[in-house]
Amino acid sequence: MSSDKTYSGIHNDRFGGMTPTGTLIRDAWVFGLVDESQTCEGWNSKQLQALHEQVSRAWEPYGFLVSNLPPELRERHGRIHGEAFERARELGWQADDLSDEI
């Protein structure tokens, strides 16, 4: 992404955010790094990179595995990502369509 291009926001992203950037934002919601109302619409690549670094640090203690999350975070992860999968399927998403558009 060029420095002047901005992200469309998770709800405007392909199939409601079924992209690596959408996953990043949902994981940030899981860990409480940004509020679930934050769509990151208008964010530039530097802002998204900073969020990526925060999310990676948050995942580290759990070995980047959902199964290692404490119950509260595991439930929150299941809810947030489950709702996203359901919404995406309603929009025609298929699990093998994981391209990223910013």
C-alpha positions in Angstrom: 0.0 0.0 0.0 1.4 3.4 -0.9 1.8 6.0 1.8 -1.1 8.1 0.5 -3.6 5.2 0.1 -5.9 4.5 3.0 -7.8 1.4 4.2 -11.5 1.3 3.3 -12.5 0.0 6.7 -13.3 -3.6 7.8 -17.0 -3.3 6.8 -16.2 -2.0 3.4 -13.4 -4.5 2.8 -14.0 -7.7 0.7 -16.8 -9.8 2.2 -16.9 -7.7 5.4 -13.2 -8.0 6.1 -12.3 -11.5 5.2 -8.8 -10.5 4.3 -5.5 -10.4 6.3 -6.2 -6.8 7.2 -9.7 -7.7 8.4 -8.3 -10.5 10.5 -5.8 -8.1 12.0 -8.6 -5.7 13.1 -10.7 -8.5 14.5 -7.7 -9.8 16.5 -7.2 -6.2 17.8 -10.8 -6.3 18.9 -10.3 -9.6 20.7 -7.3 -8.3 22.7 -9.0 -4.9 23.4 -6.4 -3.0 21.5 -9.1 -1.0 19.7 -12.8 -0.9 20.4 -15.0 -3.2 18.4 -16.6 -0.1 16.9 -13.2 0.9 15.4 -13.3 -0.1 11.7 -9.9 1.5 10.9 -11.5 3.3 7.9 -9.1 5.9 6.6 -6.0 4.4 8.3 -2.8 4.5 6.4 -0.2 1.8 6.1 1.9 3.1 9.1 -1.1 3.0 11.4 -2.0 -0.6 10.2 1.6 -1.7 10.7 1.7 -0.3 14.2 -1.6 -2.2 14.9 0.0 -5.4 13.4 2.9 -5.0 15.8 0.6 -4.6 18.8 -1.5 -7.6 17.8 1.6 -9.8 17.3 2.8 -8.8 20.8 -0.6 -9.7 22.3 -0.5 -13.1 20.6 3.0 -14.0 21.6 2.3 -15.3 25.1 -0.2 -17.7 23.6 2.0 -19.0 20.9 -0.3 -17.5 18.3 -2.8 -20.4 19.0 -6.5 -19.8 19.8 -6.4 -23.0 22.0 -3.9 -21.3 24.3 -6.0 -18.3 25.0 -7.6 -18.0 28.4 -11.3 -18.8 28.4 -12.5 -15.2 28.2 -10.3 -14.3 25.2 -11.1 -17.7 23.5 -14.8 -17.0 23.8 -14.4 -13.4 22.6 -12.3 -14.7 19.6 -14.9 -17.3 18.8 -17.7 -14.7 18.9 -15.9 -12.0 16.9 -14.5 -14.3 14.2 -17.7 -16.5 14.1 -19.9 -13.5 13.5 -17.5 -12.4 10.7 -17.6 -15.8 9.0 -21.4 -15.8 9.1 -21.6 -12.3 7.7 -19.1 -13.1 5.0 -20.8 -16.3 3.9 -24.1 -14.3 3.5 -22.1 -12.0 1.2 -20.9 -14.9 -0.9 -17.5 -15.5 0.7 -15.8 -18.9 0.4 -13.0 -20.0 2.7 -10.5 -20.3 -0.1 -10.9 -16.6 -1.1 -8.4 -14.9 1.2 -7.0 -12.2 -1.0 -6.2 -8.8 0.6 -7.4 -5.5 -0.8 -6.5 -2.2 0.7 
